[in-house]
Amino acid sequence: MTASEQTTGHHPTEQEILGEIAGMLAAVLDDYGLDEAEVTMEARFTEDLELESIDLVTLAGLLQERWGARINFAEFIADMELDEIIGLTVGRLVDYVADRLQTAGRN
């Protein structure tokens, strides 16, 4: 939680989280010249954004850098089947982040 979130009790909205994740993805995709890819809630990481598994590792690091240990990408995908991981959407990640930030705010 950022200092302003701690003092105001504000939790980012799904749109704010989507915007931050889109920025992270733009940085990752820039390495491939794909930074123009449209990041929407429905965008799939592998099929639409063409991310490789190493890119997901990079994204996981960026998520943890931004929101701390409460956003654990490895934990998030640990119980998923391979086809779920392949079909993973940005929206599902946004929902996970929003849920974890709200849960952390109640503790």
Residue pairs with C-beta under 8 A, 6 or more apart in sequence:
1 67
1 68
1 101
1 104
1 105
4 10
5 11
5 12
5 101
5 105
9 105
11 98
11 101
11 102
11 105
12 20
12 98
12 101
13 98
14 41
14 94
14 95
14 98
17 94
17 97
17 98
17 101
18 39
18 41
18 90
18 91
18 94
20 66
21 39
21 63
21 90
21 93
21 94
21 97
22 39
22 90
24 59
24 62
24 63
24 66
25 37
25 39
25 49
25 51
25 59
25 90
26 35
26 39
27 62
28 51
28 55
28 58
28 59
28 62
29 35
29 37
29 49
29 50
29 51
32 50
34 49
34 50
37 43
37 48
37 49
37 50
39 49
39 90
40 90
40 91
41 89
41 90
41 91
41 94
42 89
42 90
42 91
43 49
43 89
43 90
44 86
44 87
44 88
44 89
44 90
45 51
45 55
45 56
45 88
45 89
45 90
46 86
46 87
46 88
47 86
47 87
49 90
51 59
56 73
59 73
60 72
60 73
60 74
63 71
63 73
63 97
64 71
64 72
64 73
67 97
67 100
67 101
70 100
70 101
70 103
70 104
71 96
71 97
71 100
71 101
76 93
76 96
77 85
77 88
80 88
